Amino acid sequence: MLQQGSVAKGPDCPLFLSLLKYQTKQGEKWLFKLDIGKDPATGQRRTTTGRGFTKKKDAEAAANELLASLRDNTYDNRKITFELVYQEWLQYNKDT
């Protein structure tokens, strides 16, 4: 389990978690930034952000859930486009 500012040594790279508080019109919210490793195609570092949490504890729990999916190789970071959704919808509904 990662805590703010901690580093977890993974099989291919360290992962870094940052928890930040920010202000919105609805009040204070929390976000997390998580280093998710290197992009195999470009070799550049990749990060992901989750925001909109009302409690720091919730942001940390979501980050740890994401970390678990990274370790289990179940994390899907595809860029979902309208074209992709349309093609899947068309394939699913072609017989109706």
C-alpha positions as CSV (number, residue, x, y, z in Angstrom):
1,M,0.0,0.0,0.0
2,L,1.4,3.4,-1.0
3,Q,1.2,6.5,1.1
4,Q,1.7,10.0,0.0
5,G,5.3,10.6,-1.2
6,S,6.2,7.0,-1.0
7,V,7.9,4.9,-3.6
8,A,7.1,1.3,-4.3
9,K,9.7,-0.7,-6.2
10,G,8.0,-2.6,-9.0
11,P,9.4,-5.2,-11.3
12,D,10.2,-2.6,-14.0
13,C,10.2,0.8,-12.2
14,P,9.4,2.7,-9.0
15,L,5.9,4.1,-8.6
16,F,5.4,7.4,-6.9
17,L,2.1,8.6,-5.3
18,S,1.3,12.2,-4.7
19,L,-1.9,13.4,-2.9
20,L,-3.0,17.0,-3.3
21,K,-5.8,19.1,-2.0
22,Y,-7.5,21.6,-4.4
23,Q,-10.3,24.1,-4.2
24,T,-13.5,24.0,-6.3
25,K,-16.8,26.0,-6.1
26,Q,-18.3,23.0,-4.2
27,G,-15.4,23.0,-1.6
28,E,-12.1,21.3,-1.0
29,K,-11.4,18.1,-3.0
30,W,-8.5,15.7,-3.2
31,L,-6.6,14.2,-6.1
32,F,-3.9,11.7,-6.6
33,K,-1.1,11.5,-9.1
34,L,0.5,8.1,-9.7
35,D,3.5,7.3,-11.7
36,I,2.5,4.2,-13.6
37,G,5.9,3.4,-15.3
38,K,7.4,3.8,-18.7
39,D,5.6,3.8,-22.0
40,P,7.1,0.8,-23.9
41,A,6.7,2.6,-27.2
42,T,8.3,5.9,-26.3
43,G,10.3,5.2,-23.1
44,Q,8.8,8.2,-21.4
45,R,7.3,8.2,-17.9
46,R,3.5,7.9,-17.7
47,T,1.4,9.3,-14.9
48,T,-2.3,9.1,-14.2
49,T,-4.5,11.3,-12.1
50,G,-7.7,10.7,-10.2
51,R,-9.6,13.7,-8.9
52,G,-12.8,14.7,-7.2
53,F,-12.4,12.9,-3.9
54,T,-14.0,14.5,-0.8
55,K,-11.6,12.8,1.6
56,K,-7.8,12.3,1.4
57,K,-8.5,8.7,2.6
58,D,-10.7,8.1,-0.4
59,A,-8.1,9.4,-2.9
60,E,-5.4,7.2,-1.3
61,A,-7.7,4.1,-1.4
62,A,-8.4,4.8,-5.1
63,A,-4.7,5.1,-5.8
64,N,-4.0,1.9,-4.1
65,E,-6.8,0.1,-6.0
66,L,-5.2,1.4,-9.2
67,L,-1.8,0.2,-8.0
68,A,-3.2,-3.3,-7.4
69,S,-4.6,-3.4,-10.9
70,L,-1.2,-2.4,-12.3
71,R,0.5,-5.2,-10.3
72,D,-2.1,-7.7,-11.5
73,N,-1.8,-6.6,-15.1
74,T,-5.5,-5.8,-15.2
75,Y,-5.1,-2.0,-15.7
76,D,-6.4,-0.8,-19.1
77,N,-5.1,2.6,-20.1
78,R,-6.5,2.7,-23.7
79,K,-7.6,6.0,-25.1
80,I,-11.3,5.4,-25.7
81,T,-12.5,7.3,-28.8
82,F,-16.0,7.8,-30.2
83,E,-14.9,5.6,-33.2
84,L,-13.9,2.7,-30.8
85,V,-17.2,3.0,-28.9
86,Y,-19.2,3.1,-32.2
87,Q,-17.4,0.1,-33.7
88,E,-18.1,-1.9,-30.5
89,W,-21.7,-0.8,-30.4
90,L,-22.1,-1.7,-34.1
91,Q,-20.6,-5.1,-33.6
92,Y,-22.9,-5.8,-30.6
93,N,-26.1,-4.5,-32.3
94,K,-25.6,-5.7,-35.9
95,D,-28.2,-8.5,-35.5
96,T,-30.9,-6.4,-33.9
